[in-house]
Amino acid sequence: QVQVMESGGGLVQPGGSLRLSCTASGTIISIDTMGWYRQAPGKERELVAEITSSGSNNYADSVRGRFTISRGNAKNTMYLQMNSLKPEDTAVHYCRATVEIVSLGIRKYLEVWGQGTLVTVSS
C-alpha cells in the first residue's frame, strides 16, 4: 500500500515562516511529480507548487517569490518552505505524489494524496 504523509503545519503570525514536509512510503518503483495543494474554507482546492523528478518546478502566482518547493535526497520526500506568510495562506495543505508501482506484474502510475496539514496564519 502506498501512502503519503504531511507534517509541519501549525499556527504562525503574519510575516512568519513554516516548513512543510511530505514523505511517500510503500512499495514504490519511482516517483514522478510531487506537489502541494491547499484548500481554504469555502474554496476549491488549488495548486500551490509542484516539482518533477528532475527538479523542474511550478508555482501559483500567489506564492511565487515567497514559497520554495524542493525534493529531498531520498527522492521520496518533498518540502515546502513558506516565508512571508499572509492570513490568506490559511488552509489545509495537501501533498500529492504520482508514483510508479507494479501491480499483478504490470507497471502503472498512481496519484496518491495525503490527509492534509493545517496552516493557520493569524495574529
N, C-alpha and C positions, 0 to 999 in steps of 0.2 A: 504494500500500500504506500502510495506516495503522498506526502503532505508537506505543506509549508507553514511556518510559524513566524509571526511577527513579534517583536518586542521593542521596548524603548519609548512607548507613548507616555503621556503624563500631562501635568499642568505646568504651564510656563507663562511668564509675563510677556507682554508685547515687547518686541525687540530682542527677546531671548533666543536660545538655541536648543535643539533637541537632535538626537541621532537615533534613527530607527534602524533596526536590523531585521533581516529575513533569512531564514535557513530552510532549505529544502532537504527532505530526508526520504529514504526508501530505496528501492532497487531502481536506480536511475542510470541510464546509459550516458546521457548528456543533457545539458540544459541549454536551451536556445535563449530566447529573450526573457528577461525578468522585468517586472515593472511595479511601480507604486501607483495606486489609485486611492481616491478619497471620496467619502460621501458625507456631506453635511446634512443636518436635519432638514427635511422637506425638499432636498435637492437630489438630483440624479448623481450616480457615481461617475467620477471624471478621472481621466488620466492626469497624473502628476508628473511622472517621469518614467522612462523606460531605457533599458540598456541591453544591447545584444551581447552574445558570447565573445565577440571581437572587441567590445568596448565602445561601440558607437552608441550615442545616447540622444535622447529627445526629451524636451521639457515643455510643460504647459507655459504659456506666456505669463501667467500669473505668478509663477515661481522662478522663472529663469533669472539667474543672477543672484538668487538667494539660497536655492537648494542645489545640492550636488549629489548625484547618484553614482554609485561605484559597486564593483563586484569584488568579492574577497579573493584571496589567493587560492582558496579551496574551490572556487567556482560555483559552489552550491550555496554561497551566501551573497547577500546584497545589502547595501546600506543606503540610507538617505540622510545626509547631513542637512538639517534645516536651520538656517540662520535668519536673523531679522524677522522673526515670526510676527504675524499680524492676527488680530482676532478673526479675520475671515479665513484663516488657515484651520480654524477649529473644525474637526471632522474625524470620523473613523477612517483610518488609513489601512488599506489592504495591500498585501503582497500577491502578485500573480507570477506564475512561472510556467513557461512552455517547456515541458520535459519530454525526453525520448525514453520510452520503455520497451521492453519485449513482452508481449502477451501472446501466449499459445504459439510461440516461435516466430511471431511477426513483430517487426519494429513499427512502432507508431508513436505519434505525438499526443500528449495530453495537456490540457490547460488546467492548472491547479491553483486554487485560491486559498488564502489563509482566512482566519476568523476575524482578523482586524484588530487594530490597537488604536485607542482613543487619544487624540491630541487636542488639548484644550488650551487656547491662548487667551488669557484673561488677567486683568489686574485685580 
